[in-house]
């Protein structure tokens, strides 16, 4: 038969203790590059999360390229995606219960 569907966030959704992760606001911003090109950055995700897995799943679901970068100012890791992926990332984070609707802030334009 068919294998059970793979959940990439089964181990990332909760910390070792099994309780909800403590995180502040998640900020989704857009930066203009050249011409009509733009990039979307996601900051404020808990550092306990596996950002590589989240980034990989968003890339697969929304057909865009992305990377995990280290922020120079804060020293924390941020997600970066090609194009205007603000709404896509927001709905993804809420759907996968990585963060709730009230803690996601969308910026830009």
N, C-alpha and C positions, 0 to 999 in steps of 0.2 A: 504494500500500500504506500500511501504518501507519508512522508515524514512530517512531524509536527512543525508548524511555522516557527522560524527562528526569530526570537525577540532580542534585538541587539542591546536593549536597555534593561534586561532582566536583572543584571548585577549592578547596573549603574544607578537605578532609580532610588535605591536606599543605601544608606551608609552601613558600616559593619554592624552597628547596633540594631539595625532594622527600623529606625525611626526616620521621619522625613528630614531631608537635608536642610540645613540652615543657610539661607542665602538672601541677600537683599534684592534690589531691583535688577532685572535683566534689561539692558539697554540695547536696542537694535537701531543702528544708525546707517545712513547712506552717505557715501563720499563720492563727489563727482571726480572722474578722471579726466580724460580728454575727449572732446566732442560729446557724443551721447553715451559714452561708456561710464559705468559707475561700479562701485564695490559696496557690499553690505558688511558691516562689522557687528558682531554680537559680543558684548562685554557683560561682566557681572555674574556669569554662571559660576556655580560653586566649583572650587578647585578639586573637590572630591570626585566630581563626575569625570567619566572617561570622555574627554572632549573629542578625541580621535574617532570614537565610535559614533558620537552624535553627528560630527561633521560628515562622516562617511555615509550615514543614513540620509542626511539632508541632501547631499550631493546626488545620491542614487534616486531619491524620490522626486527631486525638482530639476534634474538634468542640468546642473551647473557645476563649475569647478570651485574648489575652496581649499582653505588651508588653516592650520592652527598656528598662530603667531604668538610670540612673547611680547607683551606691551612694555615699551621702554620706561614709561613713567611709573606705572604701578607694579611692574614685574610679574603681573598675572598673565595668564594665557587668554587670548581672544580668538574667536572664530571669524574667518573672513571668507566671503563668497563673491563670485563674479556676478555682476548685474544687480538689479533691484529685486532683492529677495526678502524684503521686509515682512510682507504679509505671509509669505510662504514659511519663513522661519518662525514667525509668531504662532501660526496655526499648528505647526509641527511641535513646538515646545509645549503647547497646551494639550494637544492631542495625546502626546506621549507622557503627559503628567510630569514633565521635568520641572515645570514651574506653573503656578496658577495664573489666571487671566489678569488679576490685579497687579501682579509683580512684574509684568512685561510692559516696558515703555518703548514706543516706536517714535523715532525722531526723524526729521528731514522733510524738506519741501513744505 
